[in-house]
Amino acid sequence: GGGPMSPSRRAAALAAASELLCRGAVLLKFGRRGRPHRRFVWLDGARLRWRSAKLGDLAATPGFIDLSSSSRVVQGASTAVFSRQLDRVGTQTAACLSVVGGGRTLDLLAASPEQCNRWAAALRLVLTEL
């Protein structure tokens, strides 16, 4: 990019980022232990929420990470959670994404590096507004 965005371009970029994140996507969520699980992840206000991607599991309370207490978005498998699960990540480190903050990380594997890049850019933009 060449320099700061104009306010109107920034507003348009923020609207597109919010739309992408609010629409949500099924991503592979890595936990501190056990195998990763498919989770539907979406933006709800200042919270990034997730729930089971299985349609019958809607009763379970969604998990969330508060983005207003999150400091950054990291791409690649660099967090402690990912370092313990590298065998499961394999060659897909370019599709790994972590939201870091509030003493925890939300560690996700996107379907592709392209999806990972889109989500990372959108999250970073939204984080600057909180």
C-alpha positions, -999 to +999 in steps of 0.1 A: +000+000+000+011+036-006+006+056+025-025+060+047-059+053+032-083+082+026-112+082+051-137+071+025-115+042+013-109+033+050-146+033+057-152+010+027-124-013+037-137-015+072-173-022+060-160-050+038-139-064+066-169-064+090-191-080+064-166-108+058-161-115+096-198-111+105-208-136+077-183-160+093-166-192+081-159-227+091-123-229+103-102-255+121-098-244+157-068-257+177-070-261+214-044-265+241-049-303+240-066-328+218-072-327+181-085-296+163-122-292+156-142-276+128-158-245+142-180-218+127-163-185+136-179-151+133-176-115+145-203-104+170-197-068+180-163-068+196-163-105+202-150-132+178-173-162+186-171-198+176-195-228+178-195-263+165-198-265+128-221-295+131-257-284+126-271-305+155-248-288+180-264-254+182-273-259+219-237-256+231-228-221+243-205-204+218-170-197+229-155-162+223-125-140+225-129-103+233-112-084+205-111-052+225-087-069+249-068-086+220-035-070+210-027-085+176-033-110+148-004-133+140-001-154+108+018-186+107+020-214+134+040-194+159+020-197+191+025-222+219-007-240+209+005-244+173+040-254+183+025-284+203+004-293+173+028-289+144+023-325+134-014-318+128-006-285+109+019-302+086+026-281+055-003-257+060+015-231+082+007-204+056-030-209+064-026-206+102-039-176+121-039-166+157-057-139+176-035-130+207-046-111+237-061-113+272-037-140+283-049-164+256-047-172+219-074-182+194-056-205+170-072-212+137-064-230+104-081-216+074-091-236+043-063-218+023-036-192+026-058-168+007-087-172+032-061-168+060-048-136+045-083-122+040-093-130+076-060-116+090-064-084+071-100-080+081-093-087+118-064-063+119-086-036+104-114-042+129-089-043+158-078-008+150-114+005+154-120-010+189 
